[in-house]
Amino acid sequence: MKNERIKELTRELKYLPEIEIKKEIDYYNTALESENVDIKAIAKEIYDKRGMDYAKLNKSFLNNIINTINDFINTFNNKDSKIKIKMLLEIVYMIILLILIKIPFNLVRDLGYDFIPNLLTNNLYYNLWNAAFLILYIITIICTLILLIKNFNSKYKNK
């Protein structure tokens, strides 16, 4: 049970560096032995000590992206050469996947040109049609990249 509370506190403290998380877990070790400890309250207290707003941290999409990238870099830096090569191959795979995702967007965009030729002869509609699919593609790429990196981090974090 204590191990579960430690894991939960570690998840709540995901916006801190790993060294700081370990220090805080050591500090709150006795409190974590209690069955009725409020993990979120402890996390809020830890963030408050550092001047960080716990409520805003959990809602910040940009912080989530930054932390995911930092985890990715830390995971890569802490591995031996064989695992790094394996990781680099997976990174190449991710890049190829992100490039291949563009194909369906181009197909649907081009189908729109074929189905609505009179409407898209006007440059304004043509540019709006292109911009709409470009924005959708960018959003899809960002979300896919975040998911791939999170999966990558969880896969290689403990190896």
N, C-alpha and C positions, 0 to 999 in steps of 0.2 A: 504494500500500500504506500509506503513512504517513497519507493522508487517511482510510483505513478505520480505522486505529488511533485517530485523533483522534475520529472519529464514535463508535467503540465506547467510548472514555473519556468522551465527552460523555454517552452514554447511561448509563454507570455513575455519573456524577456528577449525575444528574437531581435529587437532593435538595438541591443547592446552587443559589444564585442564578446567573443567567447570567454576571454580571460575575466572580464567583468562579471559575466554570468556565473562562472565558477566561484568567484569571490563571494558573490551574493548568496549563492546556494550554501557555501560553507558558513556564511554569517547566519543565515536563517535555518540552519540544519536542525536545531532543536525544535523550532516552531513547526517544521515540516513533519515532525514525528506525530503531532497531534492529528486526530481524525477529523476534527471540525475546523481546520484551518482554512481561511479564505485566501486562495491563491491569487485571485485578482486584486484583492486588497494589498497583499504583499507586493505584487508587481507594481501597483499604483504608487505605493510608498517608495519603492526603489526608483521609479522614474521621477517621482517628485523630488527626491534627494538630488537628482541630477538636473532638475529644472526642466524636465520633459513632461509634456502633457499626454498622459496615458490615453485619454479618449481620442485625441487627435491622431496619435500614432497609429492606432488600429484602423483609422479611416483614410489615411493618406496613401493614395495609390502610388505617388511618386516615391515615398519612403519605401514602400514595398518593392518597387523596381530596384531602387538603389541597394537595399539590403540583399535582394536576390543576386545582384551582380557582385556585391562584396563577398557573399558566400561562395559564389562561383570561383572568384579569384583565389580566395583562401583555400578552397578545396583543391584547386589546381596546384597551388604553391606548396602544399603539404604532402605531396605524393612523390613516390620514386619514379624512375624513368620509364619502367614498363607500363605502369598505370598511366603516366602522362601520355605515352604514345597511344594507348587505348582511348584515353579521353580526347586526344586530338582527332582521332578517327571519328569519334562520335560527334565532335564539333563539325567536322566536314559533312557528316551525314545530316546534321541539323541545318547547315547552310543549304545543302542540296534540297532538302525538304522545303525550306522557306522559298527557294526559287521555284520549285514545282507548284507551290500553292498559287503562283501567279497565273498559271495556265487556265484554270476555270474562270478566273476573272476576265481574262482577255477573250475567252470564248463567248461569255455572256455579253460582254461589251460589244463584240463584233456582231453577235446575233441581233442585238438592238439596232445596229446600223442597217442590217438586212430587213428587219421587220418594220422599221419606222423610217424609211429613207426620206420621205418628204419632210418629216419633222426635223430630222437631223441635218438637213441641208443648210439650215440656218447655223451660222458659226456659234451663236450664243448657246443654242441647245446642244450642239456638238460638244462644246467645251464643258457645259454642265454635266453631260452624260459621262465624259471622260473623267472629270473631277470627282463625280460621285463614286465611280468604280475605283479610282485611285485612293480616295479616302477609305472606302471599305477595305481595300487591299492592305493599306497601312495599318488600320485597326486590327485586322486579322493577323497580320505579321507580328505586331507587338504582343497581342494576347498569346499567340502560338509560341513565340520566343520565350515569353515569361514562363509558360507551362513547361516547355522543354528544359529550360534552365533549372527550374525547381525540381523536376524529375531527375535531371542530371546531378544536381547537388545532393539530393537524398540518396541516389544510387552510389555515389562515390564518397560521401562524407565519412562513412565508417570503414572504408576499405583500407 
